Amino acid sequence: MTQSAAAPDAAATVIRGPALSFSGDPFLDDPALCRHYEPDAAIVMAGGRIVEVGPAAAILPRLAPGTDVVRHADGLILPGFIDCHVHYPQTQMIGAAGSQLLDWLERYIFAAEETFVDPAHARAIARAFLGECLRNGTTTAAVFCTVHAHSVDVFFEEAEARGLAMVAGKVLMDCNAPEALRDTAQRGYDESKALLERWHGRGRARYAITPRFAASSSPAQLEAAGALWREFPDALVQSHLSENHAEIAWIRELFPDARDYVDVYDRFGLLGPGAIYGHGIHLSEAERVRLAETGTALAHCPTSNLFLGSGLFDMAAAKAPERPLAVGLATDLGAGTSFSLLRTMGAAYEIAHLRGRSLTPAQAFYLATLGAARALGLDGEIGSLAVGKAADLVVLDLRSTPLIDLRMRAARDLDEALAVQMTLADDRAVRATYVAGRLAYARPA
């Protein structure tokens, strides 16, 4: 079905090829009704938006003379991938092996984040991080910065220069962390508020109030974070939840009056639409019910959970039809081991199987596109190929390696082709990334 907002003109950017998008949740809805595949689509982009999308045969004859059309044979056009939980300061520490969560933080991560006292270093890592995002087809991410306010400024400056829609926030951390990385409840509130006022809603930037996790924020700081969210209810909140058994036991010691880990955040007003928590591996049913009641989302971080040995996320429980949670896919670098959301889908598939369930290709691709946008509350802006949405797109090469080319010759339908990509493909499959209708990355020939 063709969608059109206005007659395309010669200034438009037009790409053509097979296209896939979602309008519903294939965990809950009939995939045949919520997944939309057009084998020969034309997508017309102008003013940073999608202005027309549909069968090429219907759209191309109406284009203004001289309109350039970029053809992507053996490709697949998708909404830009969305990473729901990632730490840009940890880019330099990917693959720091040998420890589980709490020891890993102490041995590797805190020392790496201390180097962000230097704004020039923060900017260099932000540039490297965003370059890798584009190379992997990721056009939006929910990003943890460091405790240093300038780590947020330089990140948003670099994202703005690339036209990217990014969510980010200064980490709040006033206890149980190295002195060099601690703020105070008041300073964390003041700096976060100033950053929020400076960046939230400026261009495509969105601010997330970001307590690292309950163990590294005092009750006073968590209270201040909740107060800030009440002042700015259209901001986001991001943190960590129920990642590791030792972490959960520590939270129980630190907050003995709380019913459970979810209740810690609930007591400080940090649950609700616009709040997304990384991991959520070891949740009780009561905790899942409370997350569902409040509209709080989870970020599934499969490569990170496997790398740190944290546990196996229960997708079936998270998406139980009687109280489904909003879930998006996430790399969680640097515990996560790849910028590629294709590789992340593959890890999610494997975890589902270890849980005795299946993750279909439609579900996997949904988690990295519309599902992730819904988890972040940004589905009105990104996450699908629809008129009026931001023209953030990724174009995959479905035959990106000799092995994938060989395997694709035996793919019998779209589901098998998608399964091949999510189990075998990586950054080499990204042929092009478009940001607000502009070609932001093209794979070298």
C-alpha positions as CSV (number, residue, x, y, z in Angstrom):
1,M,0.0,0.0,0.0
2,T,1.4,3.4,-1.0
3,Q,1.7,6.1,1.6
4,S,2.2,9.7,0.5
5,A,2.5,13.0,2.3
6,A,3.1,15.2,-0.7
7,A,4.1,15.0,-4.3
8,P,7.8,14.1,-4.5
9,D,10.0,16.7,-6.2
10,A,13.5,16.8,-7.8
11,A,15.1,17.7,-4.4
12,A,14.0,14.4,-2.9
13,T,16.3,11.5,-2.2
14,V,14.9,8.2,-3.5
15,I,16.1,4.7,-2.8
16,R,14.6,1.6,-4.3
17,G,14.8,-2.1,-3.3
18,P,13.1,-4.7,-1.1
19,A,11.9,-3.1,2.2
20,L,10.7,-4.4,5.5
21,S,9.0,-2.6,8.4
22,F,6.6,-3.3,11.3
23,S,3.4,-1.7,12.5
24,G,2.8,-4.1,15.4
25,D,4.4,-6.4,17.8
26,P,5.0,-9.9,16.3
27,F,5.3,-11.3,19.9
28,L,1.6,-10.5,20.4
29,D,0.1,-9.9,16.9
30,D,-0.2,-11.9,13.8
31,P,3.2,-11.4,12.0
32,A,1.4,-11.5,8.7
33,L,-0.5,-8.4,9.7
34,C,2.1,-6.4,11.5
35,R,5.1,-7.1,9.3
36,H,5.2,-5.3,6.0
37,Y,7.4,-6.5,3.2
38,E,7.6,-4.9,-0.2
39,P,9.8,-6.8,-2.7
40,D,10.4,-3.7,-4.9
41,A,9.8,-0.5,-2.8
42,A,10.5,3.1,-3.4
43,I,11.2,5.3,-0.5
44,V,11.1,9.1,-1.1
45,M,12.9,11.3,1.5
46,A,12.8,15.1,1.8
47,G,13.3,17.5,4.6
48,G,14.7,14.7,6.8
49,R,11.4,12.8,6.6
50,I,9.9,9.9,4.6
51,V,7.4,11.6,2.3
52,E,6.3,8.6,0.3
53,V,6.8,4.8,0.5
54,G,5.3,2.0,-1.4
55,P,5.6,-0.2,-4.5
56,A,8.2,1.3,-6.9
57,A,5.8,0.7,-9.9
58,A,3.3,3.1,-8.3
59,I,5.8,5.8,-7.2
60,L,8.5,6.0,-9.8
61,P,6.3,7.2,-12.7
62,R,5.2,10.2,-10.6
63,L,8.7,11.4,-9.7
64,A,9.9,14.7,-11.1
65,P,12.1,14.5,-14.2
66,G,15.7,14.2,-13.2
67,T,15.1,12.6,-9.8
68,D,18.0,10.3,-9.0
69,V,16.9,6.9,-7.8
70,V,19.5,4.7,-6.0
71,R,18.8,1.0,-6.6
72,H,19.8,-1.6,-4.0
73,A,19.7,-5.0,-5.7
74,D,20.1,-8.0,-3.4
75,G,19.5,-5.7,-0.5
76,L,17.0,-5.0,2.2
77,I,15.9,-1.6,3.3
78,L,15.0,-1.3,7.0
79,P,14.4,1.4,9.5
80,G,17.7,2.4,11.1
81,F,18.7,0.1,14.0
82,I,18.1,1.3,17.5
83,D,20.3,0.3,20.4
84,C,18.4,0.6,23.7
85,H,21.3,0.5,26.2
86,V,25.0,1.2,25.6
87,H,27.9,2.9,27.3
88,Y,30.0,5.0,24.9
89,P,32.9,5.5,27.4
90,Q,33.4,1.8,27.5
91,T,34.1,1.6,23.7
92,Q,37.8,1.4,24.5
93,M,37.3,-1.6,26.9
94,I,35.4,-4.0,24.7
95,G,36.6,-7.5,25.3
96,A,38.0,-6.9,28.8
97,A,37.6,-10.6,29.8
98,G,37.9,-12.6,32.9
99,S,35.4,-11.2,35.4
100,Q,31.7,-11.1,36.2
101,L,29.8,-7.8,36.6
102,L,30.9,-6.2,39.9
103,D,34.6,-7.3,39.6
104,W,34.6,-6.3,35.9
105,L,33.4,-2.8,36.9
106,E,36.2,-2.4,39.5
107,R,39.0,-3.9,37.4
108,Y,38.3,-2.3,34.0
109,I,35.4,0.1,33.7
110,F,35.8,2.6,36.4
111,A,39.5,3.2,35.4
112,A,38.4,3.7,31.8
113,E,35.7,6.2,32.8
114,E,38.2,8.2,35.0
115,T,40.1,9.1,31.7
116,F,37.0,11.1,30.7
117,V,38.1,13.9,33.0
118,D,39.8,15.1,29.8
119,P,37.2,16.6,27.4
120,A,39.4,16.0,24.4
121,H,39.6,12.3,25.2
122,A,35.8,12.1,25.7
123,R,35.3,13.7,22.3
124,A,37.7,11.3,20.6
125,I,35.8,8.3,22.0
126,A,32.4,9.9,21.1
127,R,33.6,10.2,17.5
128,A,34.8,6.7,17.4
129,F,31.6,5.4,18.9
130,L,29.3,7.3,16.5
131,G,31.4,6.2,13.6
132,E,31.0,2.6,14.6
133,C,27.2,3.1,15.1
134,L,26.8,4.3,11.5
135,R,29.0,1.6,10.1
136,N,26.7,-0.9,11.8
137,G,23.5,0.7,10.7
138,T,22.6,2.1,14.1
139,T,20.9,5.5,13.9
140,T,19.7,5.9,17.5
141,A,21.0,4.7,20.8
142,A,20.3,5.2,24.5
143,V,23.7,6.1,25.8
144,F,25.3,6.3,29.2
145,C,28.0,8.9,29.4
146,T,30.2,9.3,32.6
147,V,29.8,11.3,35.7
148,H,31.6,14.2,34.0
149,A,29.1,16.7,32.6
150,H,31.3,17.5,29.6
151,S,31.1,13.9,28.6
152,V,27.4,14.6,27.7
153,D,28.1,17.9,26.0
154,V,30.7,16.5,23.7
155,F,28.6,13.4,22.9
156,F,25.6,15.5,22.0
157,E,27.7,17.9,20.0
158,E,29.2,15.1,17.9
159,A,25.7,13.5,17.4
160,E,24.2,16.8,16.4
161,A,27.0,17.3,13.8
162,R,25.9,14.0,12.2
163,G,22.2,14.7,12.4
164,L,21.6,11.7,14.7
165,A,18.7,11.1,17.1
166,M,20.4,10.1,20.3
167,V,19.4,9.7,23.9
168,A,22.0,10.3,26.5
169,G,22.7,11.3,30.1
170,K,25.3,12.0,32.7
171,V,25.8,9.1,35.0
172,L,24.7,9.8,38.6
173,M,27.0,8.1,41.1
174,D,27.7,9.4,44.6
175,C,28.7,6.2,46.5
176,N,30.3,2.8,46.1
177,A,32.5,4.0,43.3
178,P,36.0,5.5,43.1
179,E,36.3,9.0,44.5
180,A,37.3,10.4,41.1
181,L,33.9,9.3,39.7
182,R,31.6,10.4,42.5
183,D,29.4,13.4,42.4
184,T,26.9,14.3,45.2
185,A,23.2,14.2,45.3
186,Q,23.0,18.0,44.8
187,R,25.7,18.3,42.2
188,G,24.3,15.4,40.3
189,Y,20.9,17.0,40.3
190,D,22.3,20.4,39.3
191,E,24.5,19.2,36.5
192,S,21.8,16.9,35.2
193,K,19.2,19.7,35.2
194,A,21.5,22.0,33.4
195,L,22.3,19.4,30.8
196,L,18.7,18.5,30.4
197,E,17.7,22.2,29.8
198,R,20.6,22.6,27.4
199,W,20.0,19.5,25.3
200,H,16.6,17.8,25.7
201,G,14.6,18.6,22.6
202,R,17.4,20.5,20.9
203,G,17.3,19.2,17.4
204,R,17.1,15.4,17.7
205,A,18.7,15.1,21.1
206,R,16.8,13.6,24.0
207,Y,18.0,13.6,27.6
208,A,17.9,10.6,29.9
209,I,18.2,11.0,33.7
210,T,20.8,8.3,34.4
211,P,21.5,6.8,37.8
212,R,24.1,4.2,37.0
213,F,22.4,1.6,39.2
214,A,20.8,1.7,42.6
215,A,24.0,0.5,44.4
216,S,26.0,3.5,43.2
217,S,23.5,6.1,44.2
218,S,22.5,7.0,47.7
219,P,18.8,7.3,48.6
220,A,19.3,11.1,48.5
221,Q,20.5,10.9,44.9
222,L,17.8,8.6,43.8
223,E,15.3,10.9,45.4
224,A,16.8,13.8,43.5
225,A,16.6,11.8,40.2
226,G,12.9,11.2,40.8
227,A,12.4,14.8,41.6
228,L,14.1,15.9,38.4
229,W,11.9,13.5,36.4
230,R,8.8,15.0,38.0
231,E,10.0,18.5,36.9
232,F,10.7,17.2,33.4
233,P,8.3,14.4,32.7
234,D,9.0,14.2,29.0
235,A,12.7,13.3,29.7
236,L,13.7,9.7,29.8
237,V,15.2,7.6,32.6
238,Q,17.7,4.8,32.2
239,S,19.5,2.6,34.6
240,H,20.3,-1.1,35.3
241,L,18.2,-3.8,36.9
242,S,18.6,-7.3,38.0
243,E,21.6,-8.2,36.0
244,N,23.7,-10.4,38.2
245,H,23.0,-12.5,41.4
246,A,25.7,-10.9,43.4
247,E,24.4,-7.4,42.4
248,I,20.9,-8.4,43.5
249,A,22.1,-9.6,46.8
250,W,24.0,-6.3,47.3
251,I,20.9,-4.3,46.5
252,R,19.0,-6.3,49.1
253,E,21.7,-5.4,51.7
254,L,21.7,-1.7,50.7
255,F,17.9,-1.3,50.6
256,P,16.6,-3.8,53.2
257,D,13.1,-2.1,53.4
258,A,12.4,-2.6,49.7
259,R,10.4,-5.6,48.6
260,D,12.7,-6.3,45.6
261,Y,15.0,-4.6,43.2
262,V,12.1,-3.1,41.1
263,D,10.7,-1.6,44.3
264,V,13.9,0.3,45.0
265,Y,13.4,2.4,41.9
266,D,9.6,2.5,42.4
267,R,10.0,4.1,45.8
268,F,11.9,7.0,44.3
269,G,9.5,7.6,41.4
270,L,11.7,6.2,38.7
271,L,9.3,3.8,37.0
272,G,6.9,4.7,34.2
273,P,6.6,5.4,30.5
274,G,10.0,6.7,29.3
275,A,12.0,4.7,31.8
276,I,14.1,1.8,30.4
277,Y,16.2,-0.5,32.4
278,G,19.0,-2.7,31.1
279,H,19.0,-6.4,31.6
280,G,16.1,-7.5,33.9
281,I,17.4,-11.1,33.8
282,H,16.5,-12.4,37.3
283,L,13.1,-10.8,37.8
284,S,10.3,-12.3,39.9
285,E,6.8,-12.4,38.4
286,A,5.8,-9.7,40.9
287,E,8.5,-7.4,39.6
288,R,7.4,-8.0,36.0
289,V,3.8,-7.2,36.9
290,R,4.9,-3.9,38.5
291,L,7.0,-3.0,35.4
292,A,4.0,-3.7,33.2
293,E,1.6,-1.7,35.4
294,T,3.9,1.3,35.3
295,G,4.7,1.1,31.5
296,T,8.5,0.7,32.3
297,A,10.6,-0.9,29.5
298,L,13.5,-3.4,29.5
299,A,16.6,-3.4,27.3
300,H,17.6,-7.0,26.4
301,C,21.5,-7.1,26.2
302,P,22.3,-10.7,25.1
303,T,26.0,-10.4,24.1
304,S,26.7,-8.6,27.4
305,N,24.8,-11.2,29.5
306,L,26.7,-14.0,27.8
307,F,30.1,-12.3,28.1
308,L,29.8,-11.6,31.8
309,G,28.0,-14.8,32.5
310,S,25.2,-12.8,34.1
311,G,22.3,-15.1,33.0
312,L,19.7,-15.8,30.3
313,F,17.0,-13.2,29.8
314,D,13.5,-14.7,29.7
315,M,11.9,-13.2,26.7
316,A,8.8,-15.4,26.9
317,A,8.1,-14.2,30.5
318,A,8.8,-10.6,29.5
319,K,6.3,-10.7,26.6
320,A,3.6,-12.8,28.3
321,P,0.4,-11.8,26.6
322,E,-1.5,-11.2,29.9
323,R,1.0,-8.4,30.8
324,P,3.5,-7.8,28.0
325,L,6.5,-5.5,28.7
326,A,8.0,-3.2,26.1
327,V,11.4,-4.7,25.3
328,G,14.1,-3.4,23.0
329,L,17.4,-4.9,21.9
330,A,20.7,-3.5,23.1
331,T,24.4,-4.1,22.7
332,D,25.4,-2.9,26.2
333,L,29.0,-2.1,25.1
334,G,31.5,-2.5,26.5
335,A,30.4,-5.7,28.2
336,G,28.6,-6.3,25.0
337,T,30.9,-7.6,22.3
338,S,29.7,-6.1,19.1
339,F,28.2,-2.8,17.7
340,S,26.3,-5.0,15.3
341,L,22.6,-5.4,16.1
342,L,22.6,-8.3,13.6
343,R,25.1,-10.2,15.8
344,T,23.1,-9.1,18.9
345,M,19.9,-10.6,17.3
346,G,21.9,-13.8,16.8
347,A,22.8,-13.9,20.5
348,A,19.2,-13.2,21.5
349,Y,18.1,-16.1,19.4
350,E,20.6,-18.4,21.1
351,I,19.5,-17.3,24.6
352,A,15.9,-17.9,23.7
353,H,16.8,-21.5,22.6
354,L,18.7,-22.0,25.9
355,R,15.5,-21.0,27.6
356,G,13.6,-23.6,25.7
357,R,11.9,-21.1,23.4
358,S,12.3,-19.8,19.9
359,L,12.9,-16.2,18.7
360,T,11.6,-15.8,15.2
361,P,13.3,-13.6,12.7
362,A,10.4,-11.2,12.7
363,Q,10.6,-10.9,16.4
364,A,14.3,-10.3,16.3
365,F,14.2,-7.5,13.7
366,Y,11.2,-6.0,15.5
367,L,13.3,-5.8,18.7
368,A,16.0,-3.8,16.9
369,T,13.6,-1.4,15.1
370,L,10.0,-0.6,16.1
371,G,10.2,-2.6,19.4
372,A,13.2,-0.6,20.4
373,A,11.5,2.7,19.4
374,R,8.5,1.8,21.5
375,A,10.6,0.9,24.5
376,L,12.2,4.3,24.3
377,G,8.8,6.1,23.7
378,L,10.1,7.3,20.3
379,D,8.0,5.3,18.0
380,G,6.2,8.5,16.8
381,E,9.5,9.6,15.3
382,I,11.5,6.6,14.4
383,G,11.4,2.8,14.1
384,S,9.4,2.2,11.0
385,L,9.2,3.0,7.3
386,A,6.1,5.3,7.3
387,V,5.3,8.7,6.0
388,G,6.2,11.4,8.4
389,K,8.8,9.4,10.3
390,A,12.4,10.5,10.3
391,A,14.2,9.1,7.2
392,D,16.7,7.1,9.3
393,L,17.4,3.9,7.3
394,V,19.8,1.0,7.0
395,V,20.3,-0.9,3.7
396,L,21.6,-4.4,4.2
397,D,23.5,-6.4,1.6
398,L,21.9,-9.9,1.8
399,R,24.9,-11.5,0.2
400,S,27.7,-9.7,2.1
401,T,30.1,-12.6,2.4
402,P,30.9,-15.7,0.3
403,L,29.4,-17.9,3.0
404,I,26.2,-15.8,3.3
405,D,25.9,-15.7,-0.5
406,L,26.1,-19.5,-0.6
407,R,23.6,-19.9,2.1
408,M,21.2,-17.4,0.6
409,R,20.9,-19.5,-2.5
410,A,19.0,-22.1,-0.5
411,A,16.8,-19.6,1.4
412,R,13.2,-20.4,0.5
413,D,11.4,-17.4,1.8
414,L,11.8,-14.1,3.7
415,D,11.9,-15.7,7.1
416,E,14.8,-17.9,6.1
417,A,16.6,-14.9,4.5
418,L,16.2,-12.9,7.7
419,A,17.4,-15.9,9.8
420,V,20.6,-16.1,7.7
421,Q,21.3,-12.4,8.3
422,M,20.7,-12.5,12.1
423,T,22.8,-15.6,12.6
424,L,25.7,-15.0,10.1
425,A,25.8,-11.3,9.2
426,D,27.7,-8.4,10.9
427,D,28.9,-4.9,10.0
428,R,30.0,-6.2,6.6
429,A,26.3,-6.5,5.7
430,V,25.6,-2.8,6.1
431,R,25.7,-1.3,2.6
432,A,24.4,2.1,3.5
433,T,23.1,4.1,6.5
434,Y,20.9,7.1,6.0
435,V,20.3,9.7,8.7
436,A,17.4,12.2,8.2
437,G,17.4,11.3,4.5
438,R,21.2,11.9,4.0
439,L,23.7,9.2,3.2
440,A,25.8,9.1,6.4
441,Y,27.7,5.9,5.7
442,A,28.5,3.9,2.5
443,R,30.4,0.7,2.7
444,P,33.7,0.9,0.8
445,A,33.6,-0.7,-2.6
